[in-house]
Every structure is written in C-alpha cells, then in structure tokens.
C-alpha cells in the first residue's frame, strides 16, 4: 500500500498506511524508507511485486504488458490478478483522498487541504 501511495501522493492514505504498517510490526525506519519510495529493506521475494505496484501507479494503471508478463512468470496469473485488485482498491482510495484534499483546499480558499 505504501509503495503505491508514495507514487500517488495521498497524504491521508500515507498516514493511514503508515499507522497500519507500524501496528503490523514495521519499524519507523521501515515506514520512512517505504514512504520515500525505497524498497531496500523489503523481503526479496516481495520486491518484484512492489516494483510492479510502483510501475502500475506511475503509468496511471496502464502497466507495460511485458512488465506484467514477467510478473506473471514470477508469481502466476492468479496471484498477479490479486495484486492488481489490491492496486485498484488502493488507487480508488488515493484518488478519493487527493480529490477530497483539493476540494477542501478550494472551499477554504487555501486555508486547509493541499494543492
């Protein structure tokens, strides 16, 4: 979640995901690394999925077919479909958070929310 949220820049989601990560046992250093887009401390078997998640978000949910094909080779079609379902749900949350933030900014004449 944090790998995608970092790309999409939703501060509400970033906050919520950081809290969930800390509750799940990640350290503050782990959370800070993930929030900065670093996958350095990630389990090696998860790195391909995390890189794909970042690529998916960076390409506005239109990943390169070759990149997706390599992920299917790594994890299998069923697991990739589950990953993509998660990415879609995270994307909806990020889009709602960013949209709400912008609306708050507009209706408060720049006093609240972000740009």
VENVEN-V293848 format. One line per field, one symbol per residue. ss: DSSP state (h for helix, s for strand, l for the rest). A space follows every 10 residues. Layout:
ss = ???
//
This chain:
ss = lhhhhhhhll hhhhhhhhhh hhhllllhhh hhhhhlllll lllhhhhhhh hhhhhhhhll llllhhhhhh hhhhhlhhhh hhhhhhhhhh hhhhhhhhhh hhhhhhhlll lllll
//
